[in-house]
Amino acid sequence: MIQDHFVVPQIEGVTGNHHNLSHHGQDRAKIAELQKIETGIVDCFGSLLGQMKEKSESGSTLLDNTSILFGSNLGNANAHHARNLPIFLAGGGFKHGRYIAREKKKNTPLCDLFVTMLNNAGLETESFGQSRGSLTW
């Protein structure tokens, strides 16, 4: 968790807390503040990935040897919808640099990604939670 519910991030132009702003009700001012917060969070994530890419480990980079999952448990926080989640997968030897959209109407369980990550790390498993198996892309 990046921050607590009732903490106002120290970002210029932000006066509301992240949680309340995520329930913006289509209010343009709240959405603008939310964009500033989320841009800052993604910038920090990018910085972490850059630092990991610069570190060597066993003839590769730390990023190549580490799988990092970053995202949200809600695809639409304003409505508390847990579908079409915004998820980033970095490192771990996966083929990156692309956007993969799964079935919008028939959502793929996030647990399928967990199974894929476990298998990629050498922990062979067929299921995790409500998964239907490993992802292919």
OpenMM code with the backbone's topology and positions (N, CA, C; nanometers):
from openmm import Vec3, app, unit

residues = "MET ILE GLN ASP HIS PHE VAL VAL PRO GLN ILE GLU GLY VAL THR GLY ASN HIS HIS ASN LEU SER HIS HIS GLY GLN ASP ARG ALA LYS ILE ALA GLU LEU GLN LYS ILE GLU THR GLY ILE VAL ASP CYS PHE GLY SER LEU LEU GLY GLN MET LYS GLU LYS SER GLU SER GLY SER THR LEU LEU ASP ASN THR SER ILE LEU PHE GLY SER ASN LEU GLY ASN ALA ASN ALA HIS HIS ALA ARG ASN LEU PRO ILE PHE LEU ALA GLY GLY GLY PHE LYS HIS GLY ARG TYR ILE ALA ARG GLU LYS LYS LYS ASN THR PRO LEU CYS ASP LEU PHE VAL THR MET LEU ASN ASN ALA GLY LEU GLU THR GLU SER PHE GLY GLN SER ARG GLY SER LEU THR TRP".split()
positions = [
    Vec3(0.0855, -0.1180, 0.0000),
    Vec3(0.0000, 0.0000, 0.0000),
    Vec3(0.0894, 0.1233, 0.0000),
    Vec3(0.0612, 0.2139, -0.0884),
    Vec3(0.1440, 0.3323, -0.1047),
    Vec3(0.1230, 0.4313, 0.0093),
    Vec3(-0.0011, 0.4540, 0.0467),
    Vec3(-0.0287, 0.5513, 0.1530),
    Vec3(-0.1591, 0.5161, 0.2234),
    Vec3(-0.1770, 0.5713, 0.3389),
    Vec3(-0.2964, 0.5441, 0.4180),
    Vec3(-0.4150, 0.6235, 0.3619),
    Vec3(-0.5344, 0.5847, 0.3988),
    Vec3(-0.6570, 0.6448, 0.3471),
    Vec3(-0.6670, 0.7959, 0.3702),
    Vec3(-0.6271, 0.8425, 0.4846),
    Vec3(-0.6565, 0.9816, 0.5192),
    Vec3(-0.5332, 1.0718, 0.5174),
    Vec3(-0.4327, 1.0317, 0.4396),
    Vec3(-0.3112, 1.1106, 0.4282),
    Vec3(-0.3164, 1.1915, 0.2988),
    Vec3(-0.2913, 1.3220, 0.3106),
    Vec3(-0.2833, 1.4068, 0.1923),
    Vec3(-0.1383, 1.4023, 0.1439),
    Vec3(-0.1137, 1.3501, 0.0237),
    Vec3(0.0232, 1.3420, -0.0264),
    Vec3(0.0858, 1.4806, -0.0385),
    Vec3(0.2140, 1.4864, -0.0158),
    Vec3(0.2859, 1.6134, -0.0257),
    Vec3(0.3266, 1.6364, -0.1706),
    Vec3(0.2275, 1.6668, -0.2528),
    Vec3(0.2457, 1.6917, -0.3951),
    Vec3(0.1838, 1.8273, -0.4246),
    Vec3(0.2591, 1.9121, -0.4926),
    Vec3(0.2099, 2.0462, -0.5239),
    Vec3(0.0779, 2.0380, -0.6004),
    Vec3(-0.0203, 2.1148, -0.5534),
    Vec3(-0.1509, 2.1190, -0.6177),
    Vec3(-0.2496, 2.0152, -0.5682),
    Vec3(-0.2091, 1.9354, -0.4688),
    Vec3(-0.2980, 1.8318, -0.4149),
    Vec3(-0.3403, 1.8722, -0.2746),
    Vec3(-0.4721, 1.8806, -0.2544),
    Vec3(-0.5249, 1.9179, -0.1230),
    Vec3(-0.6081, 1.8069, -0.0596),
    Vec3(-0.6457, 1.7077, -0.1404),
    Vec3(-0.7276, 1.5980, -0.0889),
    Vec3(-0.6461, 1.4717, -0.0704),
    Vec3(-0.7008, 1.3775, 0.0072),
    Vec3(-0.6307, 1.2501, 0.0230),
    Vec3(-0.6645, 1.1571, -0.0933),
    Vec3(-0.5740, 1.0667, -0.1211),
    Vec3(-0.5838, 0.9783, -0.2375),
    Vec3(-0.7152, 0.9001, -0.2390),
    Vec3(-0.7519, 0.8430, -0.1276),
    Vec3(-0.8730, 0.7608, -0.1230),
    Vec3(-0.9973, 0.8419, -0.1580),
    Vec3(-1.0153, 0.9549, -0.0948),
    Vec3(-1.1335, 1.0371, -0.1235),
    Vec3(-1.1326, 1.0884, -0.2664),
    Vec3(-1.0156, 1.1237, -0.3179),
    Vec3(-1.0066, 1.1710, -0.4560),
    Vec3(-1.0392, 1.0591, -0.5552),
    Vec3(-1.0105, 0.9344, -0.5179),
    Vec3(-1.0408, 0.8229, -0.6075),
    Vec3(-1.1917, 0.8042, -0.6238),
    Vec3(-1.2698, 0.8570, -0.5312),
    Vec3(-1.4164, 0.8553, -0.5414),
    Vec3(-1.4614, 0.9932, -0.5889),
    Vec3(-1.4136, 1.0300, -0.7052),
    Vec3(-1.4256, 1.1659, -0.7574),
    Vec3(-1.5637, 1.2035, -0.8084),
    Vec3(-1.6492, 1.1063, -0.8401),
    Vec3(-1.7824, 1.1377, -0.8907),
    Vec3(-1.7795, 1.2205, -1.0181),
    Vec3(-1.6740, 1.2021, -1.0989),
    Vec3(-1.6535, 1.2744, -1.2249),
    Vec3(-1.6260, 1.4236, -1.2064),
    Vec3(-1.5924, 1.4653, -1.0844),
    Vec3(-1.5562, 1.6048, -1.0565),
    Vec3(-1.4182, 1.6314, -1.1179),
    Vec3(-1.4121, 1.7223, -1.2146),
    Vec3(-1.2874, 1.7487, -1.2890),
    Vec3(-1.1721, 1.7933, -1.1979),
    Vec3(-1.2020, 1.8720, -1.0963),
    Vec3(-1.0967, 1.9204, -1.0055),
    Vec3(-1.0368, 1.8039, -0.9261),
    Vec3(-1.1239, 1.7133, -0.8792),
    Vec3(-1.0745, 1.5968, -0.8051),
    Vec3(-0.9946, 1.5044, -0.8969),
    Vec3(-1.0415, 1.4872, -1.0189),
    Vec3(-0.9704, 1.4022, -1.1147),
    Vec3(-0.8326, 1.4609, -1.1439),
    Vec3(-0.8223, 1.5926, -1.1551),
    Vec3(-0.6925, 1.6577, -1.1803),
    Vec3(-0.5951, 1.6322, -1.0652),
    Vec3(-0.6449, 1.6397, -0.9418),
    Vec3(-0.5584, 1.6108, -0.8259),
    Vec3(-0.5192, 1.4634, -0.8245),
    Vec3(-0.6131, 1.3774, -0.8549),
    Vec3(-0.5864, 1.2339, -0.8585),
    Vec3(-0.4803, 1.2020, -0.9636),
    Vec3(-0.4863, 1.2673, -1.0779),
    Vec3(-0.3857, 1.2456, -1.1819),
    Vec3(-0.2466, 1.2854, -1.1335),
    Vec3(-0.2379, 1.3920, -1.0567),
    Vec3(-0.1074, 1.4343, -1.0029),
    Vec3(-0.0520, 1.3288, -0.9071),
    Vec3(-0.1384, 1.2751, -0.8228),
    Vec3(-0.0955, 1.1721, -0.7276),
    Vec3(-0.0498, 1.0471, -0.8026),
    Vec3(-0.1316, 1.0013, -0.8943),
    Vec3(-0.1010, 0.8769, -0.9640),
    Vec3(0.0193, 0.8915, -1.0567),
    Vec3(0.0393, 1.0103, -1.1124),
    Vec3(0.1595, 1.0355, -1.1919),
    Vec3(0.2832, 1.0256, -1.1028),
    Vec3(0.2755, 1.0801, -0.9826),
    Vec3(0.3869, 1.0708, -0.8882),
    Vec3(0.4170, 0.9276, -0.8487),
    Vec3(0.3129, 0.8497, -0.8270),
    Vec3(0.3317, 0.7088, -0.7893),
    Vec3(0.3971, 0.6310, -0.9029),
    Vec3(0.3489, 0.6507, -1.0250),
    Vec3(0.4061, 0.5792, -1.1390),
    Vec3(0.5492, 0.6259, -1.1664),
    Vec3(0.5766, 0.7539, -1.1453),
    Vec3(0.7145, 0.8033, -1.1588),
    Vec3(0.8079, 0.7334, -1.0592),
    Vec3(0.7625, 0.7161, -0.9362),
    Vec3(0.8424, 0.6453, -0.8351),
    Vec3(0.8661, 0.5005, -0.8765),
    Vec3(0.7648, 0.4370, -0.9306),
    Vec3(0.7770, 0.2996, -0.9785),
    Vec3(0.8808, 0.2929, -1.0912),
    Vec3(0.8728, 0.3864, -1.1833),
    Vec3(0.9702, 0.3919, -1.2926),
    Vec3(1.1119, 0.4125, -1.2419),
    Vec3(1.1261, 0.4957, -1.1405),
    Vec3(1.2577, 0.5200, -1.0806),
    Vec3(1.3121, 0.3910, -1.0173),
    Vec3(1.2267, 0.3182, -0.9474),
    Vec3(1.2680, 0.1908, -0.8880),
    Vec3(1.3165, 0.0951, -0.9962),
    Vec3(1.2414, 0.0838, -1.1050),
    Vec3(1.2802, -0.0067, -1.2134),
    Vec3(1.4137, 0.0354, -1.2740),
    Vec3(1.4329, 0.1663, -1.2927),
    Vec3(1.5584, 0.2166, -1.3468),
    Vec3(1.6767, 0.1830, -1.2571),
    Vec3(1.6583, 0.1996, -1.1278),
    Vec3(1.7656, 0.1681, -1.0327),
    Vec3(1.7967, 0.0181, -1.0331),
    Vec3(1.6930, -0.0648, -1.0434),
    Vec3(1.7141, -0.2097, -1.0451),
    Vec3(1.7828, -0.2541, -1.1743),
    Vec3(1.7553, -0.1841, -1.2831),
    Vec3(1.8172, -0.2171, -1.4113),
    Vec3(1.9659, -0.1833, -1.4110),
    Vec3(2.0047, -0.0870, -1.3289),
    Vec3(2.1450, -0.0451, -1.3215),
    Vec3(2.2306, -0.1358, -1.2328),
    Vec3(2.1688, -0.2165, -1.1490),
    Vec3(2.2424, -0.3036, -1.0559),
    Vec3(2.2672, -0.4408, -1.1197),
    Vec3(2.3921, -0.4847, -1.1139),
    Vec3(2.4282, -0.6161, -1.1674),
    Vec3(2.4099, -0.7234, -1.0621),
    Vec3(2.3698, -0.8421, -1.1114),
    Vec3(2.3532, -0.9571, -1.0226),
    Vec3(2.3665, -1.0841, -1.1055),
    Vec3(2.4639, -1.1653, -1.0747),
    Vec3(2.4841, -1.2956, -1.1409),
    Vec3(2.4877, -1.2837, -1.2934),
    Vec3(2.5605, -1.1862, -1.3437),
    Vec3(2.5753, -1.1710, -1.4877),
    Vec3(2.4558, -1.1107, -1.5582),
    Vec3(2.3623, -1.0601, -1.4849),
    Vec3(2.2417, -0.9998, -1.5397),
    Vec3(2.2113, -0.8759, -1.4562),
    Vec3(2.0941, -0.8191, -1.4743),
    Vec3(2.0563, -0.7066, -1.3883),
    Vec3(1.9652, -0.7552, -1.2765),
    Vec3(1.9591, -0.6783, -1.1712),
    Vec3(1.8690, -0.7114, -1.0611),
    Vec3(1.7247, -0.7166, -1.1122),
    Vec3(1.6907, -0.6277, -1.2047),
    Vec3(1.5554, -0.6268, -1.2603),
    Vec3(1.5273, -0.7546, -1.3392),
    Vec3(1.6256, -0.8023, -1.4157),
    Vec3(1.6054, -0.9264, -1.4910),
    Vec3(1.5814, -1.0455, -1.3986),
    Vec3(1.6381, -1.0396, -1.2790),
    Vec3(1.6273, -1.1508, -1.1842),
    Vec3(1.5143, -1.1352, -1.0835),
    Vec3(1.4328, -1.0305, -1.0998),
    Vec3(1.3249, -1.0023, -1.0047),
    Vec3(1.1962, -0.9728, -1.0799),
    Vec3(1.0882, -1.0380, -1.0430),
    Vec3(0.9569, -1.0058, -1.0994),
    Vec3(0.8875, -0.9065, -1.0072),
    Vec3(0.8395, -0.7976, -1.0643),
    Vec3(0.7734, -0.6944, -0.9852),
    Vec3(0.6327, -0.6724, -1.0402),
    Vec3(0.5357, -0.6881, -0.9530),
    Vec3(0.3962, -0.6652, -0.9879),
    Vec3(0.3515, -0.5361, -0.9209),
    Vec3(0.2921, -0.4481, -0.9991),
    Vec3(0.2482, -0.3181, -0.9481),
    Vec3(0.1130, -0.2873, -1.0090),
    Vec3(0.0191, -0.2434, -0.9280),
    Vec3(-0.1109, -0.2082, -0.9826),
    Vec3(-0.2114, -0.1782, -0.8737),
    Vec3(-0.3360, -0.1959, -0.9081),
    Vec3(-0.4452, -0.1654, -0.8163),
    Vec3(-0.5421, -0.2822, -0.8090),
    Vec3(-0.6085, -0.2921, -0.6961),
    Vec3(-0.7115, -0.3949, -0.6795),
    Vec3(-0.8454, -0.3507, -0.7381),
    Vec3(-0.8497, -0.2288, -0.7921),
    Vec3(-0.9726, -0.1768, -0.8520),
    Vec3(-0.9443, -0.1227, -0.9919),
    Vec3(-1.0276, -0.1600, -1.0863),
    Vec3(-1.0168, -0.1049, -1.2208),
    Vec3(-1.0818, 0.0311, -1.2291),
    Vec3(-1.1823, 0.0526, -1.1471),
    Vec3(-1.2504, 0.1818, -1.1379),
    Vec3(-1.2778, 0.2063, -0.9898),
    Vec3(-1.1893, 0.2805, -0.9262),
    Vec3(-1.2028, 0.3051, -0.7821),
    Vec3(-1.3254, 0.3892, -0.7514),
    Vec3(-1.3642, 0.4759, -0.8432),
    Vec3(-1.4807, 0.5607, -0.8222),
    Vec3(-1.6059, 0.4768, -0.7968),
    Vec3(-1.6153, 0.3618, -0.8631),
    Vec3(-1.7317, 0.2748, -0.8488),
    Vec3(-1.7006, 0.1449, -0.7747),
    Vec3(-1.5788, 0.1310, -0.7237),
    Vec3(-1.5335, 0.0095, -0.6558),
    Vec3(-1.5466, -0.1145, -0.7440),
    Vec3(-1.5185, -0.1015, -0.8729),
    Vec3(-1.5225, -0.2151, -0.9642),
    Vec3(-1.3870, -0.2841, -0.9661),
    Vec3(-1.3882, -0.4121, -0.9375),
    Vec3(-1.2641, -0.4904, -0.9361),
    Vec3(-1.2481, -0.5668, -1.0679),
    Vec3(-1.2677, -0.4976, -1.1783),
    Vec3(-1.2522, -0.5571, -1.3117),
    Vec3(-1.1571, -0.4706, -1.3930),
    Vec3(-1.0951, -0.5325, -1.4929),
    Vec3(-1.0032, -0.4605, -1.5816),
    Vec3(-0.8995, -0.3825, -1.5013),
    Vec3(-0.8286, -0.4544, -1.4179),
    Vec3(-0.7317, -0.3937, -1.3268),
    Vec3(-0.6105, -0.3385, -1.4015),
    Vec3(-0.5626, -0.2217, -1.3600),
    Vec3(-0.4396, -0.1676, -1.4190),
    Vec3(-0.3190, -0.2316, -1.3506),
    Vec3(-0.2543, -0.3238, -1.4186),
    Vec3(-0.1451, -0.4009, -1.3599),
    Vec3(-0.0202, -0.3860, -1.4468),
    Vec3(0.0918, -0.3616, -1.3809),
    Vec3(0.2220, -0.3598, -1.4476),
    Vec3(0.2997, -0.4821, -1.3998),
    Vec3(0.3630, -0.5511, -1.4927),
    Vec3(0.4553, -0.6585, -1.4593),
    Vec3(0.5903, -0.6187, -1.5169),
    Vec3(0.6917, -0.6159, -1.4328),
    Vec3(0.8253, -0.5767, -1.4770),
    Vec3(0.9277, -0.6807, -1.4339),
    Vec3(1.0351, -0.6893, -1.5112),
    Vec3(1.1467, -0.7761, -1.4760),
    Vec3(1.1162, -0.9233, -1.4903),
    Vec3(1.1984, -1.0031, -1.4240),
    Vec3(1.1762, -1.1467, -1.4172),
    Vec3(1.1982, -1.2228, -1.5458),
    Vec3(1.2562, -1.1587, -1.6461),
    Vec3(1.2804, -1.2281, -1.7719),
    Vec3(1.1600, -1.2363, -1.8632),
    Vec3(1.0507, -1.1727, -1.8276),
    Vec3(0.9333, -1.1707, -1.9144),
    Vec3(0.9589, -1.0792, -2.0336),
    Vec3(0.8866, -1.0995, -2.1426),
    Vec3(0.8949, -1.0107, -2.2589),
    Vec3(0.8107, -0.8872, -2.2275),
    Vec3(0.8766, -0.7713, -2.2231),
    Vec3(0.8086, -0.6491, -2.1812),
    Vec3(0.7972, -0.5487, -2.2960),
    Vec3(0.7493, -0.4314, -2.2622),
    Vec3(0.7387, -0.3241, -2.3593),
    Vec3(0.6131, -0.3308, -2.4433),
    Vec3(0.5090, -0.3876, -2.3869),
    Vec3(0.3829, -0.3971, -2.4605),
    Vec3(0.2652, -0.3938, -2.3646),
    Vec3(0.1512, -0.3652, -2.4206),
    Vec3(0.0253, -0.3606, -2.3465),
    Vec3(-0.0541, -0.4833, -2.3846),
    Vec3(-0.1015, -0.5560, -2.2856),
    Vec3(-0.1817, -0.6752, -2.3120),
    Vec3(-0.3185, -0.6552, -2.2481),
    Vec3(-0.4208, -0.6573, -2.3302),
    Vec3(-0.5582, -0.6454, -2.2805),
    Vec3(-0.6198, -0.7847, -2.2800),
    Vec3(-0.6681, -0.8252, -2.1660),
    Vec3(-0.7358, -0.9539, -2.1561),
    Vec3(-0.8825, -0.9331, -2.1911),
    Vec3(-0.9622, -1.0368, -2.1866),
    Vec3(-1.1030, -1.0270, -2.2241),
    Vec3(-1.1762, -0.9290, -2.1328),
    Vec3(-1.2304, -0.8239, -2.1905),
    Vec3(-1.2952, -0.7193, -2.1106),
    Vec3(-1.4255, -0.7684, -2.0469),
    Vec3(-1.5045, -0.8434, -2.1202),
    Vec3(-1.6344, -0.8898, -2.0684),
    Vec3(-1.6191, -1.0108, -1.9762),
    Vec3(-1.5236, -1.0963, -2.0073),
    Vec3(-1.5009, -1.2188, -1.9295),
    Vec3(-1.3615, -1.2082, -1.8693),
    Vec3(-1.3527, -1.1379, -1.7583),
    Vec3(-1.2229, -1.1061, -1.6990),
    Vec3(-1.1403, -1.2288, -1.6662),
    Vec3(-1.0111, -1.2151, -1.6903),
    Vec3(-0.9134, -1.3146, -1.6508),
    Vec3(-0.8785, -1.2881, -1.5047),
    Vec3(-0.8850, -1.3880, -1.4193),
    Vec3(-0.8496, -1.3650, -1.2789),
    Vec3(-0.7037, -1.3208, -1.2642),
    Vec3(-0.6799, -1.2250, -1.1789),
    Vec3(-0.5438, -1.1803, -1.1516),
    Vec3(-0.4586, -1.2963, -1.1014),
    Vec3(-0.5215, -1.3913, -1.0367),
    Vec3(-0.4494, -1.5084, -0.9859),
    Vec3(-0.3824, -1.5873, -1.0988),
    Vec3(-0.4341, -1.5774, -1.2223),
    Vec3(-0.3677, -1.6428, -1.3354),
    Vec3(-0.2286, -1.5836, -1.3561),
    Vec3(-0.2163, -1.4537, -1.3342),
    Vec3(-0.0847, -1.3904, -1.3442),
    Vec3(0.0066, -1.4403, -1.2325),
    Vec3(-0.0483, -1.4598, -1.1143),
    Vec3(0.0314, -1.5121, -1.0029),
    Vec3(0.0855, -1.6511, -1.0364),
    Vec3(0.0023, -1.7364, -1.0959),
    Vec3(0.0462, -1.8708, -1.1360),
    Vec3(0.1592, -1.8592, -1.2377),
    Vec3(0.1436, -1.7694, -1.3341),
    Vec3(0.2460, -1.7488, -1.4363),
    Vec3(0.3773, -1.7025, -1.3735),
    Vec3(0.3684, -1.6101, -1.2792),
    Vec3(0.4888, -1.5597, -1.2123),
    Vec3(0.5559, -1.6686, -1.1292),
    Vec3(0.4767, -1.7481, -1.0584),
    Vec3(0.5330, -1.8575, -0.9789),
    Vec3(0.6044, -1.9590, -1.0676),
    Vec3(0.5391, -1.9972, -1.1777),
    Vec3(0.6006, -2.0926, -1.2699),
    Vec3(0.7296, -2.0360, -1.3284),
    Vec3(0.7285, -1.9083, -1.3632),
    Vec3(0.8471, -1.8433, -1.4190),
    Vec3(0.9625, -1.8412, -1.3185),
    Vec3(0.9291, -1.8366, -1.1900),
    Vec3(1.0311, -1.8359, -1.0844),
    Vec3(1.0766, -1.9768, -1.0467),
    Vec3(1.0231, -2.0772, -1.1167),
    Vec3(1.0637, -2.2149, -1.0892),
    Vec3(0.9798, -2.2842, -0.9840),
    Vec3(0.8714, -2.2226, -0.9416),
    Vec3(0.7804, -2.2835, -0.8437),
    Vec3(0.6585, -2.3361, -0.9197),
    Vec3(0.6714, -2.4564, -0.9722),
    Vec3(0.5666, -2.5131, -1.0561),
    Vec3(0.4363, -2.5310, -0.9782),
    Vec3(0.3316, -2.4701, -1.0302),
    Vec3(0.1993, -2.4839, -0.9709),
    Vec3(0.0956, -2.4693, -1.0816),
    Vec3(-0.0185, -2.5321, -1.0636),
    Vec3(-0.1257, -2.5235, -1.1628),
    Vec3(-0.2323, -2.4234, -1.1228),
    Vec3(-0.2365, -2.3878, -0.9928),
    Vec3(-0.3411, -2.2962, -0.9494),
    Vec3(-0.2952, -2.2142, -0.8298),
    Vec3(-0.3633, -2.1055, -0.8108),
    Vec3(-0.3415, -2.0173, -0.6965),
    Vec3(-0.4714, -1.9413, -0.6777),
    Vec3(-0.5313, -1.9518, -0.5602),
    Vec3(-0.6587, -1.8829, -0.5365),
    Vec3(-0.7642, -1.9259, -0.6360),
    Vec3(-0.8205, -1.8303, -0.7069),
    Vec3(-0.9287, -1.8578, -0.8015),
    Vec3(-0.8798, -1.8677, -0.9456),
    Vec3(-0.7517, -1.8978, -0.9630),
    Vec3(-0.6948, -1.9008, -1.0972),
    Vec3(-0.7550, -2.0131, -1.1810),
    Vec3(-0.7422, -1.9943, -1.3117),
    Vec3(-0.7828, -2.0968, -1.4064),
    Vec3(-0.6624, -2.1572, -1.4754),
    Vec3(-0.5429, -2.1158, -1.4309),
    Vec3(-0.4199, -2.1688, -1.4902),
    Vec3(-0.3241, -2.0570, -1.5232),
    Vec3(-0.2220, -2.0915, -1.5968),
    Vec3(-0.1167, -1.9979, -1.6351),
    Vec3(-0.1603, -1.9140, -1.7548),
    Vec3(-0.1092, -1.7924, -1.7638),
    Vec3(-0.1394, -1.7041, -1.8765),
    Vec3(-0.0496, -1.7368, -1.9954),
    Vec3(-0.1018, -1.7155, -2.1125),
    Vec3(-0.0215, -1.7217, -2.2338),
    Vec3(-0.0420, -1.5913, -2.3075),
    Vec3(0.0655, -1.5404, -2.3628),
    Vec3(0.0530, -1.4173, -2.4422),
    Vec3(0.1538, -1.4106, -2.5511),
] * unit.nanometer
topology = app.Topology()
chain = topology.addChain("A")
for resn in residues:
    res = topology.addResidue(resn, chain)
    for name in ("N", "CA", "C"):
        topology.addAtom(name, app.Element.getBySymbol(name[0]), res)
